[in-house]
Amino acid sequence: MSTINYDLCRLRALLFDVDGVLSATVVPMASDGGPVRTVNVKDGYAMQRAVLSCLHVGILSGGRGEALQHRFHSLGLNAKDVYLGSSFKLEDYRDFLRRHELQEDEVAYMGDDLPDIPVLRRCGLPCCPRDAAPDVKRVCKYISHADGGHGCVRDLIEQVLRAQGIWPSDEEELRW
């Protein structure tokens, strides 16, 4: 049973920020000054399941880098659905909706900080990790029990796929 007060069966797309959502908010810096992000393998597994279940899964992030591109490609995300270096997320969000012919109430977005608020205010299901900024929490319909980079993406995706009847049972998982 879902802890999200939203009709999860209407969702056709899931969008995520990277820093603070798919990776922890505190990351080591490489010698060149760039971040060395961590990933949560359970988040990645859930993203793969969502893609295989024919949900549109995308990224809206100000972050950049080949490692990010490679990670999302390896999870099966369409390259056109990965918006890196996004300085105006609402514009990229609208492009994502147009390309997939989506209505806003068919989209969940998970963000954690101020640049995410314009998209969170527009999408059908605004979500955030437990450790999101207070201003973000105020606009979200769902706050995960998990922090960014520590399973908040898995939490959301698993609840959506269970509600839609497409999260695998133990028996099905063995055949995957």
Backbone as a chain_set.jsonl record, in Angstrom:
{"seq": "MSTINYDLCRLRALLFDVDGVLSATVVPMASDGGPVRTVNVKDGYAMQRAVLSCLHVGILSGGRGEALQHRFHSLGLNAKDVYLGSSFKLEDYRDFLRRHELQEDEVAYMGDDLPDIPVLRRCGLPCCPRDAAPDVKRVCKYISHADGGHGCVRDLIEQVLRAQGIWPSDEEELRW", "coords": {"N": [[0.834, -1.185, 0.0], [0.503, 2.225, -0.772], [2.108, 5.129, 0.578], [1.681, 7.538, -0.427], [-0.34, 10.249, -1.123], [-1.89, 10.371, -3.725], [-3.131, 9.683, -6.982], [-1.458, 7.265, -8.15], [-1.609, 5.663, -10.355], [-2.144, 7.219, -12.531], [0.234, 8.299, -13.318], [2.675, 8.693, -15.833], [5.216, 9.398, -16.211], [8.414, 10.013, -14.708], [10.527, 12.266, -13.197], [13.765, 13.395, -12.208], [15.981, 15.26, -10.131], [19.552, 15.523, -9.811], [21.91, 16.09, -7.955], [21.616, 15.865, -4.547], [19.336, 14.395, -4.723], [19.488, 11.991, -6.466], [22.092, 11.662, -5.766], [24.036, 12.084, -2.783], [23.889, 15.032, -0.663], [26.287, 15.996, 0.236], [29.353, 15.772, -1.206], [32.545, 14.427, -2.136], [35.229, 16.369, -3.55], [36.842, 16.283, -6.676], [40.265, 16.481, -7.842], [40.214, 18.383, -9.836], [38.274, 20.078, -9.023], [35.68, 19.382, -9.547], [32.64, 17.622, -8.651], [32.609, 14.418, -7.027], [30.426, 12.194, -7.418], [28.218, 10.044, -5.593], [26.374, 6.993, -6.075], [23.253, 5.34, -5.619], [22.666, 2.015, -5.638], [20.215, 0.728, -5.445], [18.42, 2.738, -6.112], [19.173, 2.983, -8.781], [18.494, 0.441, -9.783], [15.704, 0.529, -9.468], [15.111, 2.625, -11.228], [15.793, 1.412, -13.669], [13.812, -0.594, -13.699], [11.521, 0.999, -13.911], [11.891, 2.161, -16.453], [11.847, -0.177, -18.029], [9.237, -0.811, -17.603], [7.889, 0.839, -19.206], [7.54, 3.494, -18.421], [8.203, 6.955, -18.76], [11.29, 8.115, -17.984], [13.235, 10.652, -16.67], [15.844, 13.174, -16.362], [16.489, 16.202, -14.747], [18.815, 18.429, -14.317], [21.245, 20.676, -12.98], [23.766, 19.797, -12.909], [26.672, 18.41, -14.565], [28.602, 16.317, -16.801], [30.519, 13.547, -18.032], [30.404, 11.152, -16.628], [27.869, 11.192, -15.455], [26.227, 11.145, -17.749], [26.956, 8.638, -18.776], [26.113, 6.945, -16.661], [23.272, 7.279, -16.673], [22.657, 6.462, -19.255], [23.447, 3.778, -19.069], [21.461, 2.846, -17.42], [19.317, 2.758, -19.037], [17.933, 5.045, -19.786], [16.567, 7.345, -22.119], [18.627, 9.324, -24.1], [17.745, 11.879, -24.851], [16.087, 12.516, -22.793], [17.596, 13.234, -20.71], [18.515, 15.938, -19.171], [21.128, 17.729, -18.698], [23.16, 20.244, -17.124], [21.158, 22.053, -16.914], [19.969, 25.156, -16.768], [17.613, 26.479, -16.605], [15.19, 24.927, -15.443], [12.409, 24.685, -15.755], [11.893, 25.236, -18.43], [13.124, 23.047, -19.694], [11.616, 21.023, -18.567], [9.098, 21.563, -19.721], [9.745, 21.009, -22.39], [10.228, 18.25, -22.195], [7.615, 17.381, -21.523], [6.232, 18.124, -23.887], [7.539, 16.571, -25.881], [6.844, 13.978, -25.12], [4.145, 14.065, -25.105], [2.647, 14.618, -22.721], [0.508, 15.303, -19.938], [0.553, 17.6, -17.199], [-0.376, 16.45, -14.813], [0.337, 13.842, -15.093], [2.912, 13.481, -14.382], [5.56, 12.96, -12.101], [7.871, 14.687, -10.103], [11.01, 14.809, -8.534], [12.792, 16.814, -6.467], [15.226, 18.778, -4.622], [16.06, 21.344, -3.867], [16.088, 24.98, -4.122], [16.233, 25.682, -7.014], [14.558, 23.735, -8.039], [11.939, 24.274, -7.434], [10.167, 25.745, -9.295], [9.448, 23.694, -11.175], [8.431, 21.756, -9.446], [6.153, 23.058, -8.572], [4.552, 22.887, -10.811], [4.265, 20.242, -11.756], [2.319, 17.163, -11.533], [2.721, 15.465, -9.276], [4.609, 16.578, -6.891], [7.642, 15.845, -5.339], [10.073, 15.124, -2.739], [13.294, 14.421, -1.201], [13.856, 13.364, 2.216], [15.727, 15.077, 3.397], [15.5, 17.511, 2.075], [15.506, 21.042, 1.205], [13.802, 23.333, 3.385], [11.987, 25.145, 2.073], [11.393, 23.739, -0.233], [10.174, 21.427, 0.76], [7.776, 22.533, 1.615], [6.268, 22.829, -0.73], [5.846, 20.306, -1.658], [3.948, 17.325, -2.276], [4.638, 14.846, -1.491], [6.992, 13.645, 0.764], [9.812, 11.834, 0.96], [10.782, 9.063, 3.05], [13.445, 8.696, 3.011], [16.766, 10.051, 2.691], [18.361, 12.202, 0.218], [20.183, 10.472, -2.254], [20.186, 8.206, -0.786], [18.215, 6.272, -1.243], [15.74, 7.529, -1.762], [14.74, 7.794, -4.34], [14.273, 5.144, -5.131], [12.278, 4.58, -3.243], [10.103, 6.231, -4.136], [9.738, 5.283, -6.828], [9.24, 2.522, -6.442], [6.812, 2.601, -5.006], [5.137, 3.763, -6.936], [5.254, 1.846, -9.059], [4.278, -0.424, -7.741], [1.643, 0.426, -7.148], [0.691, 0.577, -9.727], [0.658, -2.023, -10.352], [2.907, -3.289, -11.394], [5.313, -3.77, -10.128], [7.721, -6.198, -9.518], [6.9, -9.471, -8.275], [8.311, -11.787, -5.869], [8.66, -14.237, -7.219], [8.493, -13.463, -9.937], [10.725, -11.833, -10.059], [12.889, -13.532, -9.966], [12.982, -14.507, -12.539], [13.732, -12.358, -14.085]], "CA": [[0.0, 0.0, 0.0], [1.303, 3.442, -0.919], [1.995, 6.198, 1.567], [1.569, 8.775, -1.204], [-1.721, 10.657, -1.323], [-2.01, 10.768, -5.121], [-3.477, 8.545, -7.827], [-0.204, 6.89, -8.8], [-1.896, 4.975, -11.618], [-2.194, 8.181, -13.639], [1.59, 8.727, -13.68], [3.314, 8.106, -17.009], [6.598, 9.874, -16.281], [9.108, 10.335, -13.466], [11.695, 13.115, -13.428], [14.593, 13.52, -11.014], [17.187, 16.066, -10.026], [20.679, 14.644, -9.482], [22.571, 16.413, -6.692], [20.674, 15.967, -3.444], [18.245, 13.433, -4.939], [20.142, 10.75, -6.862], [23.353, 11.591, -5.027], [23.969, 12.759, -1.49], [24.122, 16.476, -0.736], [27.698, 16.239, 0.517], [30.158, 14.903, -2.065], [33.945, 14.834, -2.215], [35.617, 17.06, -4.779], [38.002, 15.768, -7.394], [41.376, 17.435, -7.889], [39.871, 19.466, -10.762], [37.209, 20.882, -8.424], [34.364, 18.817, -9.852], [32.144, 16.693, -7.64], [32.692, 12.972, -7.199], [29.106, 11.802, -6.92], [27.918, 8.661, -5.252], [25.088, 6.522, -6.59], [22.605, 4.316, -4.82], [22.358, 0.961, -6.599], [18.776, 0.43, -5.394], [17.788, 3.766, -6.943], [19.438, 2.621, -10.174], [17.677, -0.723, -10.123], [14.316, 0.986, -9.603], [15.011, 3.395, -12.465], [15.748, 0.424, -14.751], [12.476, -1.222, -13.684], [10.556, 1.977, -14.423], [12.093, 2.25, -17.901], [11.353, -1.431, -18.607], [7.78, -0.813, -17.441], [7.404, 1.814, -20.186], [7.381, 4.852, -17.914], [9.222, 7.886, -19.22], [12.135, 8.498, -16.859], [14.135, 11.702, -17.116], [16.714, 13.888, -15.433], [16.596, 17.661, -14.875], [19.893, 18.74, -13.385], [22.265, 21.665, -13.304], [25.042, 19.078, -12.964], [27.187, 18.009, -15.879], [29.715, 15.381, -16.759], [30.445, 12.286, -18.763], [30.019, 10.072, -15.717], [26.409, 11.226, -15.337], [25.672, 10.667, -19.028], [27.192, 7.193, -18.837], [25.251, 6.297, -15.658], [21.873, 7.261, -17.1], [22.595, 5.61, -20.451], [23.528, 2.379, -18.637], [20.187, 2.486, -16.783], [18.31, 2.648, -20.084], [17.24, 6.298, -20.06], [16.73, 7.946, -23.433], [19.56, 10.458, -24.0], [17.0, 13.135, -24.969], [15.376, 12.743, -21.531], [18.604, 13.583, -19.698], [18.812, 17.36, -19.304], [22.233, 18.116, -17.817], [23.507, 21.648, -17.301], [19.888, 22.758, -17.044], [19.961, 26.394, -15.989], [16.21, 26.866, -16.46], [14.566, 23.598, -15.426], [11.027, 24.729, -16.217], [11.921, 25.153, -19.895], [13.427, 21.659, -20.044], [10.422, 20.266, -18.153], [8.083, 21.764, -20.77], [10.209, 20.264, -23.563], [9.97, 16.839, -21.88], [6.163, 17.17, -21.66], [5.869, 18.225, -25.31], [8.061, 15.433, -26.64], [6.154, 12.743, -24.743], [2.704, 14.341, -25.116], [2.212, 14.389, -21.346], [-0.15, 16.336, -19.148], [1.315, 17.787, -15.963], [-0.816, 15.535, -13.743], [0.899, 12.523, -15.379], [4.344, 13.563, -14.108], [6.102, 13.174, -10.758], [9.229, 15.232, -10.117], [11.646, 14.836, -7.225], [13.88, 17.771, -6.351], [15.592, 19.013, -3.221], [16.52, 22.684, -3.531], [15.351, 26.104, -4.704], [16.033, 25.645, -8.469], [13.544, 22.734, -8.395], [10.593, 24.716, -7.062], [9.253, 26.015, -10.423], [8.927, 22.436, -11.724], [7.616, 21.138, -8.395], [4.849, 23.754, -8.533], [3.79, 22.608, -12.028], [4.011, 18.818, -12.01], [1.203, 16.582, -10.79], [3.149, 14.933, -7.984], [5.901, 17.104, -6.459], [8.239, 14.999, -4.297], [11.43, 15.483, -2.336], [13.901, 13.569, -0.183], [13.656, 13.796, 3.608], [16.646, 16.156, 3.749], [15.348, 18.637, 1.143], [15.405, 22.38, 1.79], [12.462, 23.594, 3.929], [11.111, 25.758, 1.069], [10.985, 22.668, -1.147], [9.22, 20.581, 1.492], [6.481, 23.22, 1.695], [5.498, 22.703, -1.978], [5.757, 18.9, -2.064], [2.847, 16.469, -1.807], [5.231, 13.66, -0.881], [8.359, 13.734, 1.273], [10.28, 10.47, 1.172], [11.378, 8.712, 4.346], [14.884, 8.549, 2.778], [17.529, 11.225, 2.262], [18.894, 12.194, -1.133], [21.305, 9.564, -2.442], [20.057, 7.078, 0.14], [17.039, 5.467, -1.516], [14.482, 8.262, -1.957], [14.258, 7.509, -5.693], [13.713, 3.787, -5.041], [11.034, 4.714, -2.492], [9.061, 6.752, -5.02], [9.483, 4.398, -7.966], [8.615, 1.278, -5.983], [5.405, 2.862, -4.695], [4.419, 3.978, -8.203], [5.123, 0.582, -9.791], [3.357, -1.292, -6.981], [0.281, 0.928, -7.361], [0.32, 0.268, -11.103], [0.641, -3.478, -10.491], [4.017, -3.761, -12.223], [6.519, -4.078, -9.346], [7.772, -7.66, -9.592], [6.803, -10.314, -7.085], [9.533, -12.575, -5.683], [8.742, -15.242, -8.286], [8.812, -12.791, -11.191], [12.058, -11.258, -9.995], [13.857, -14.58, -10.263], [13.034, -14.701, -13.992], [14.118, -11.126, -14.761]], "C": [[0.88, 1.251, 0.0], [1.074, 4.408, 0.24], [1.857, 7.554, 0.877], [0.103, 9.065, -1.485], [-1.873, 11.26, -2.727], [-2.394, 9.521, -5.898], [-2.252, 8.178, -8.671], [-0.426, 6.185, -10.134], [-1.957, 5.946, -12.791], [-0.806, 8.612, -14.099], [2.123, 7.951, -14.873], [4.778, 8.49, -17.109], [7.115, 10.239, -14.897], [10.366, 11.121, -13.818], [12.442, 13.315, -12.116], [15.699, 14.539, -11.206], [18.315, 15.094, -9.684], [21.228, 14.958, -8.096], [21.537, 16.661, -5.594], [19.477, 15.048, -3.575], [18.844, 12.081, -5.295], [21.526, 10.593, -6.244], [23.191, 12.383, -3.74], [24.298, 14.246, -1.641], [25.57, 16.847, -0.448], [28.511, 15.242, -0.302], [31.605, 15.365, -2.032], [34.222, 15.539, -3.541], [36.857, 16.411, -5.37], [39.085, 16.844, -7.429], [41.097, 18.598, -8.843], [38.745, 20.353, -10.242], [35.814, 20.366, -8.695], [33.923, 17.837, -8.77], [32.383, 15.232, -8.022], [31.413, 12.426, -6.574], [29.06, 10.326, -6.559], [26.613, 8.282, -5.939], [24.553, 5.464, -5.642], [22.149, 3.227, -5.792], [20.88, 0.585, -6.581], [17.979, 1.478, -6.155], [17.954, 3.403, -8.416], [18.601, 1.445, -10.635], [16.219, -0.306, -10.358], [14.126, 1.8, -10.881], [14.962, 2.466, -13.679], [14.369, -0.216, -14.84], [11.431, -0.277, -14.262], [10.667, 2.108, -15.937], [11.541, 0.997, -18.582], [9.835, -1.552, -18.513], [7.116, 0.239, -18.309], [7.008, 3.154, -19.589], [8.493, 5.703, -18.526], [9.994, 8.331, -17.984], [13.148, 9.508, -17.368], [14.871, 12.367, -15.98], [16.666, 15.373, -15.773], [17.634, 18.107, -13.865], [20.8, 19.85, -13.894], [23.636, 21.021, -13.427], [25.393, 18.669, -14.383], [28.21, 16.903, -15.697], [29.447, 14.087, -17.493], [29.989, 11.14, -17.882], [28.504, 10.03, -15.545], [25.757, 10.681, -16.604], [25.787, 9.148, -19.114], [26.256, 6.449, -17.881], [23.82, 6.195, -16.18], [21.674, 6.436, -18.367], [22.588, 4.136, -20.027], [22.254, 1.911, -17.944], [19.042, 2.408, -17.789], [17.545, 3.921, -20.373], [17.554, 6.776, -21.471], [17.609, 9.187, -23.282], [18.831, 11.8, -24.081], [16.234, 13.478, -23.698], [16.323, 13.097, -20.389], [19.05, 15.022, -19.964], [19.874, 17.727, -18.266], [22.623, 19.562, -18.124], [22.272, 22.508, -17.463], [19.884, 23.999, -16.155], [18.553, 26.921, -15.791], [15.383, 25.589, -16.572], [13.143, 23.601, -15.964], [10.947, 24.631, -17.739], [12.183, 23.713, -20.35], [12.262, 20.74, -19.672], [9.341, 20.368, -19.233], [8.461, 21.023, -22.054], [9.931, 18.774, -23.377], [8.477, 16.515, -22.041], [5.737, 17.152, -23.123], [6.294, 16.981, -26.08], [7.312, 14.143, -26.345], [4.633, 12.893, -24.697], [2.08, 14.021, -23.764], [1.452, 15.592, -20.801], [0.606, 16.441, -17.826], [0.903, 16.827, -14.86], [-0.339, 14.097, -13.963], [2.381, 12.425, -15.006], [4.609, 13.752, -12.62], [7.505, 13.725, -10.934], [9.76, 15.24, -8.699], [12.855, 15.766, -7.287], [14.14, 18.079, -4.892], [15.936, 20.445, -2.871], [15.788, 23.738, -4.368], [15.204, 26.063, -6.222], [14.956, 24.653, -8.923], [12.114, 23.227, -8.195], [9.698, 25.046, -8.255], [8.659, 24.744, -11.038], [8.024, 21.75, -10.7], [6.229, 21.774, -8.323], [3.969, 23.412, -9.726], [3.405, 21.141, -12.19], [2.855, 18.315, -11.147], [1.573, 16.12, -9.399], [4.545, 15.461, -7.64], [6.406, 16.324, -5.246], [9.623, 15.52, -3.936], [11.971, 14.463, -1.349], [13.651, 14.159, 1.214], [14.53, 14.993, 3.965], [16.61, 17.341, 2.779], [15.278, 19.958, 1.918], [13.971, 22.616, 2.277], [11.499, 24.22, 2.915], [10.594, 24.731, 0.075], [9.937, 21.791, -0.472], [7.83, 21.212, 1.535], [5.645, 23.059, 0.43], [5.287, 21.253, -2.403], [4.553, 18.196, -1.461], [3.388, 15.216, -1.141], [6.678, 13.931, -0.5], [8.778, 12.316, 1.625], [10.812, 10.295, 2.591], [12.901, 8.647, 4.242], [15.51, 9.875, 2.34], [17.944, 11.082, 0.801], [20.129, 11.312, -1.225], [21.244, 8.323, -1.58], [18.723, 6.349, -0.012], [15.73, 6.207, -1.711], [13.885, 7.999, -3.341], [13.629, 6.117, -5.74], [12.368, 3.822, -4.335], [9.895, 5.163, -3.398], [8.726, 5.763, -6.133], [8.791, 3.112, -7.524], [7.143, 1.494, -5.658], [4.567, 3.06, -5.964], [4.201, 2.647, -8.922], [4.231, -0.411, -9.047], [1.905, -0.868, -7.207], [-0.218, 0.585, -8.761], [0.328, -1.234, -11.384], [1.786, -4.033, -11.301], [5.334, -3.882, -11.459], [6.577, -5.59, -9.252], [7.573, -8.341, -8.237], [8.111, -11.093, -6.97], [9.727, -13.576, -6.823], [9.137, -14.598, -9.614], [10.245, -12.282, -11.201], [13.12, -12.312, -10.353], [14.012, -14.809, -11.758], [13.564, -13.499, -14.737], [15.511, -11.159, -15.268]], "O": [[1.889, 1.307, 0.704], [-0.019, 4.483, 0.801], [1.91, 8.596, 1.531], [-0.611, 8.219, -2.023], [-1.971, 12.476, -2.895], [-2.021, 8.413, -5.511], [-2.045, 8.714, -9.76], [0.488, 6.122, -10.957], [-1.833, 5.524, -13.94], [-0.674, 9.226, -15.158], [2.04, 6.724, -14.925], [5.504, 7.989, -17.967], [6.37, 10.706, -14.035], [11.17, 10.685, -14.641], [11.835, 13.394, -11.049], [16.275, 14.667, -12.286], [18.05, 13.954, -9.304], [21.034, 14.18, -7.162], [20.695, 17.553, -5.704], [18.683, 14.929, -2.642], [18.729, 11.128, -4.524], [22.066, 9.487, -6.212], [22.316, 13.242, -3.629], [24.909, 14.66, -2.627], [26.024, 17.916, -0.855], [28.386, 14.03, -0.128], [31.871, 16.561, -1.913], [33.522, 15.32, -4.53], [37.79, 16.043, -4.658], [38.828, 17.996, -7.077], [41.67, 19.676, -8.688], [38.308, 21.274, -10.933], [34.851, 20.873, -8.12], [34.759, 17.285, -8.055], [32.359, 14.871, -9.198], [31.332, 12.225, -5.362], [29.758, 9.492, -7.135], [25.839, 9.152, -6.337], [25.312, 4.784, -4.952], [21.333, 3.49, -6.675], [20.344, 0.164, -7.605], [16.969, 1.152, -6.779], [17.011, 3.498, -9.201], [18.062, 1.448, -11.741], [15.587, -0.735, -11.324], [13.096, 1.681, -11.544], [14.189, 2.696, -14.609], [13.819, -0.364, -15.931], [10.555, -0.701, -15.017], [9.652, 2.159, -16.631], [10.847, 1.094, -19.595], [9.222, -2.312, -19.263], [5.922, 0.505, -18.169], [6.219, 3.883, -20.189], [9.594, 5.212, -18.775], [9.408, 8.865, -17.043], [13.835, 9.27, -18.361], [14.571, 12.16, -14.804], [16.787, 15.758, -16.936], [17.349, 18.154, -12.668], [21.08, 19.946, -15.089], [24.562, 21.617, -13.978], [24.541, 18.593, -15.267], [28.628, 16.597, -14.58], [28.318, 13.602, -17.567], [29.267, 10.253, -18.337], [27.918, 8.949, -15.495], [24.847, 9.856, -16.538], [24.833, 8.462, -19.48], [25.672, 5.433, -18.254], [23.222, 5.12, -16.129], [20.642, 5.787, -18.534], [21.816, 3.338, -20.56], [21.99, 0.71, -17.883], [17.925, 2.034, -17.433], [16.585, 3.887, -21.142], [18.676, 6.625, -21.953], [17.35, 10.018, -22.412], [19.256, 12.765, -23.444], [15.777, 14.61, -23.54], [15.899, 13.24, -19.242], [19.852, 15.285, -20.86], [19.558, 18.0, -17.107], [22.438, 20.04, -19.243], [22.327, 23.573, -18.077], [19.805, 23.893, -14.931], [18.32, 27.733, -14.895], [14.934, 25.219, -17.657], [12.711, 22.619, -16.568], [10.03, 24.007, -18.273], [11.54, 23.223, -21.278], [11.965, 19.787, -20.392], [8.741, 19.362, -19.61], [7.593, 20.472, -22.73], [9.454, 18.11, -24.298], [8.122, 15.492, -22.626], [4.978, 16.281, -23.549], [5.51, 16.408, -26.837], [7.161, 13.301, -27.23], [3.921, 11.969, -24.303], [1.118, 13.258, -23.67], [1.722, 16.738, -21.159], [1.228, 15.474, -17.387], [1.738, 16.426, -14.049], [-0.578, 13.23, -13.123], [3.029, 11.414, -15.279], [3.981, 14.58, -11.96], [8.246, 13.282, -11.812], [9.056, 15.628, -7.766], [13.8, 15.544, -8.043], [13.363, 17.687, -4.021], [16.095, 20.757, -1.691], [14.967, 23.403, -5.222], [14.121, 26.387, -6.71], [14.493, 24.721, -10.062], [11.178, 22.643, -8.741], [8.532, 24.651, -8.235], [7.478, 24.727, -11.385], [6.969, 21.224, -11.055], [5.244, 21.091, -8.042], [2.757, 23.621, -9.67], [2.33, 20.837, -12.707], [2.467, 18.951, -10.167], [0.831, 16.352, -8.445], [5.548, 14.873, -8.043], [5.693, 16.162, -4.255], [10.258, 16.247, -4.7], [11.205, 13.726, -0.729], [13.278, 15.325, 1.347], [14.117, 15.84, 4.757], [17.583, 18.088, 2.676], [15.025, 19.978, 3.122], [13.024, 22.146, 1.647], [10.319, 23.87, 2.893], [9.467, 24.848, -0.407], [8.922, 21.454, -1.081], [6.823, 20.505, 1.497], [4.419, 23.143, 0.503], [4.618, 20.996, -3.405], [4.183, 18.426, -0.309], [2.706, 14.591, -0.329], [7.482, 14.383, -1.317], [8.172, 11.675, 2.484], [11.234, 11.253, 3.239], [13.584, 8.554, 5.262], [14.861, 10.706, 1.704], [17.886, 9.996, 0.224], [21.019, 11.39, -0.377], [22.14, 7.48, -1.63], [18.163, 5.864, 0.971], [14.686, 5.563, -1.817], [12.664, 7.983, -3.498], [12.563, 5.939, -6.329], [11.42, 3.17, -4.771], [8.835, 4.537, -3.419], [7.557, 5.444, -6.352], [7.847, 2.666, -8.176], [6.308, 0.656, -5.998], [3.434, 2.586, -6.052], [3.084, 2.351, -9.348], [3.497, -1.168, -9.683], [1.039, -1.713, -7.432], [-1.407, 0.333, -8.957], [0.046, -1.668, -12.501], [1.677, -5.13, -11.848], [6.379, -4.079, -12.079], [5.567, -6.216, -8.932], [8.02, -7.848, -7.201], [8.933, -11.056, -7.885], [10.838, -13.737, -7.33], [9.998, -15.109, -10.33], [10.905, -12.299, -12.24], [14.131, -11.991, -10.977], [15.068, -15.259, -12.204], [13.83, -13.604, -15.934], [15.975, -10.186, -15.862]]}, "num_chains": 1, "name": "protein.A"}
